[in-house]
Amino acid sequence: MSTEDPDADARRLAAVSLAADDPTGWFEHLYAAAADGSAVVPWDRGAPHPLLLDWIGDGERIRTGARALVVGFGPGFDAELLAHHGAQTTAFDVAPSAVAAARERFPGSPVDYRVADLLTPPDEWRHAFDLVVEIMTVQSMPPPFHPPATASVAGFVAPGGTLLVIATAAPETHPGGDAHGGPPWPLTRAEVNAFAQDGLHTVAVEHLDAVPPWYRWRAEFHRGSEEP
Ligand SMILES: C[S@@+](CC[C@H](N)C(=O)[O-])C[C@H]1O[C@@H](n2cnc3c(N)ncnc32)[C@H](O)[C@@H]1O
């Protein structure tokens, strides 16, 4: 296993799963290997995502007791941040080893860490969360899975609720962008706009030169409080 290129382990495991027509199986292999020290999780920043931190600011956006859902939580720092600001937080990931690692990393955490698949989410999560945070999960699956994954994410937002999406911007959206085979499969502008479905409307779509040469989307959507 390589530690020189932080993405090498992920790419190697992804290639095996994708060749077997399994878009998400490699995540479990990666987290399990990371648990025994034989691989690196490249998106483990050891801290919340900077664009989430910036969006949350002093936490005024989060009402105490608000029901929050973190999609594909990965290392768990984003979920812990929402809980720290008073949200009643559920966080899910398709990889059981990610759930085990988060529970071990944050003992006594109030976050409800769960195993679930964004492509087949629990029915009771539909329109159930006041704040939904999706950071780089949709883009971690090949493009044919983006529409169903996007529909699931939009469907989690309760009446009056907010969806925050942070994603890598597809190369054609910015100068010097280089197309490459995934993972990840960065989102086009149309794919970001597609979160405005199922009664959600767009509050803001930012295209940010956040970590050159990578551009990011940070987009916010809202569901009116009158909607079912
Ligand atoms: C690129 S990582 C991003 C992790 C985290 N959101 C972050 O920004 O650090 C994608 C995460 O989504 C999870 N994931 C991928 N496909 C998923 C699916 N269909 N359902 C739930 N989680 C999924 C992976 O296991 C991984 O933890």
PDBQT file of the ligand as one rigid body, heavy atoms in Angstrom, charges set to zero:
ROOT
HETATM    1  C1  LIG A 301     -15.106  11.555  -0.789  1.00  0.00    +0.000 C 
HETATM    2  S1  LIG A 301     -15.705  10.917   0.720  1.00  0.00    +0.000 S 
HETATM    3  C2  LIG A 301     -16.242  12.417   1.537  1.00  0.00    +0.000 C 
HETATM    4  C3  LIG A 301     -16.426  12.202   3.012  1.00  0.00    +0.000 C 
HETATM    5  C4  LIG A 301     -16.915  13.416   3.783  1.00  0.00    +0.000 C 
HETATM    6  N1  LIG A 301     -18.223  13.868   3.353  1.00  0.00    +0.000 N 
HETATM    7  C5  LIG A 301     -15.908  14.527   3.687  1.00  0.00    +0.000 C 
HETATM    8  O1  LIG A 301     -16.163  15.510   3.016  1.00  0.00    +0.000 OA
HETATM    9  O2  LIG A 301     -14.841  14.391   4.294  1.00  0.00    +0.000 OA
HETATM   10  C6  LIG A 301     -17.251  10.148   0.259  1.00  0.00    +0.000 C 
HETATM   11  C7  LIG A 301     -17.892   9.435   1.441  1.00  0.00    +0.000 C 
HETATM   12  O3  LIG A 301     -19.192   9.027   1.068  1.00  0.00    +0.000 OA
HETATM   13  C8  LIG A 301     -19.382   7.675   1.414  1.00  0.00    +0.000 C 
HETATM   14  N2  LIG A 301     -20.299   7.141   0.401  1.00  0.00    +0.000 N 
HETATM   15  C9  LIG A 301     -20.058   6.914  -0.912  1.00  0.00    +0.000 A 
HETATM   16  N3  LIG A 301     -21.153   6.459  -1.538  1.00  0.00    +0.000 NA
HETATM   17  C10 LIG A 301     -22.120   6.393  -0.587  1.00  0.00    +0.000 A 
HETATM   18  C11 LIG A 301     -23.468   5.969  -0.607  1.00  0.00    +0.000 A 
HETATM   19  N4  LIG A 301     -24.051   5.493  -1.725  1.00  0.00    +0.000 N 
HETATM   20  N5  LIG A 301     -24.167   6.040   0.538  1.00  0.00    +0.000 NA
HETATM   21  C12 LIG A 301     -23.605   6.500   1.690  1.00  0.00    +0.000 A 
HETATM   22  N6  LIG A 301     -22.315   6.888   1.773  1.00  0.00    +0.000 NA
HETATM   23  C13 LIG A 301     -21.572   6.829   0.644  1.00  0.00    +0.000 A 
HETATM   24  C14 LIG A 301     -18.002   7.047   1.396  1.00  0.00    +0.000 C 
HETATM   25  O4  LIG A 301     -17.888   5.894   2.188  1.00  0.00    +0.000 OA
HETATM   26  C15 LIG A 301     -17.147   8.198   1.902  1.00  0.00    +0.000 C 
HETATM   27  O5  LIG A 301     -17.057   8.198   3.312  1.00  0.00    +0.000 OA
ENDROOT
TORSDOF 0
